[in-house]
Amino acid sequence: MWVYSGEEFTSKKIESYVGFVYEILDTHNGMKYIGKKRFWSKVTKPPLKGKKNKRRSVKESDWQNYFGSSNVVKTLIEEHGVDRFKRQILRLCDSLGEMSYYETKEQILREVLFKPDEYYNSFIGCRIHRNHVKKKVKKAQ
């Protein structure tokens, strides 16, 4: 179960959001993982008989069953199960660039790389251009 603002977050609440930035908490030892996840996945099917173009569509991703990309967290889930973890959405995002920006911001503000006893994160990586977050850019007065 994903929690956002103290309430369970379901598919009905996605609206026009592209994805989210999250925190996964290991309730056994208090360690955390900060990451991002898309709500939607692109699907490509082969062309219909007699046609040339591939068929492309979008479907809801596996976000509801997602527990991060950390190999350590994945191993712990295999060994101990999902009940050991709590998942919280920190921020809903309108674009992929915004997701990358806020994931990186959370990781840097929390100093995840300097706190290996508190965070499972071992990598921070991003490339963000101002155009990726143009909806959030404040106009100069």
N, C-alpha and C positions, 0 to 999 in steps of 0.2 A: 504494500500500500504506500502510495506517495502522499505526503502531507504538504499543504500550502496554506500559509496563514492560519495554522491550527486546525484546518479542516481537510478531510480526505479529498484528493484531487482525482477526478475521473475524466474520461473522454468527453463527456458533455460540457466540460469547462474549458476545453482547448480553444474554442472560438477561432480567432484568426492568428493565434500565436504559432510561431515556427518551431520553437523549442524552449528549453529552460536550462538554468544553471542549478546544480543540486549539491547537497551534502549527504553523504552516507555515513552513519555513525555505527561503529562496532560497539554494541552495548556491553560486550564482555570486557573490553580493555579501554574504552573511551576514545579510541583512535578514529580518525575521520578521513574521508576522501572527498575532494571537491572536483566536480566535472561538469560537463554539459551534454545534453541529449536532444536530438530532433524528435518532433512529434510525427513527422512524415518521412516516408521512404519512397524513392523513385523506383518504379517497376518498368522493365523493358521486356517486351514479348517479341517473338519473331513476327515478321510480316505475314499477313494473311496470304493464302494461296493466290498466286498471280499478281501480288503487290510487291513493291520494293522497300517501302518504308517500314521500319520497326514501329511497333505500337508502344507508346510510352504513357504511363499513368502514375498516379500517386496513391499510396495507401498508408494507413496509420502504421507507424513503426512498432517495434517491440518495447516501447518505452515503459509500459506497465510492468514488465518482467525484468527490467534492466537494473543491473547492480554495478555499473561502471566498467571501465576498461582496465583497471588495475589487476594484474595477475595475482597479486597477494590476496586481494578481496575475492577474486574468483576461486582461488584455492580454498580459502576459509569457508566459502559458501558450499563448496563440494564436500568439505570435511564436517562442517557443523550445521549447515542448512541456513535458509534465509531468515529464520526467526531471530537470529543473532543480530540482525541489522535493522536500523530505522532509516528511512529515506525521506528527506525533506527537500522541497523545491524552494530555492532561495529567491529566484527571479524568473519570471516569464519573459520571453524575448520575442520581438517582432521580426527579427532578421538573423541570418547566420552570423553576420559580422557583429551584431549586438551580442549574440551568445558568446562568441570568442572573446570580445572585449570584457564582458562581465565575468566570465570564467577566469580569465587572466587577472583581472582586478581582484577578485576574491582570493585567488591563490597568492598573489603578491602581498595584499594587505594582511593576510593571515600568516605570511612567511612560511608557507608549507615546506619549502625545500630546506629551511633552517631548523625545522622541528620534526625530525624523523621519529621522535617518540610520541608525536601527536597526530601526524598525518601520514597516510599511505602514499600520497603523491610523491613521485620521484622525478617528475619532468614537468616543465612549463614550456609551452611553445605556442606562438601565435604570430600571425601577420594580419594586421588590421589597417585599413585605409579609412580616412575620414568619411568617404562616400558610403562605407559599410554601415555607418551609424548616423547617416545624415538626418534621420528623423529626430535624433536626440541633440544635434548640434544647435546651440543657442545662437541666434542671430545677433551680430554685433550692433549695438545701438549707436 
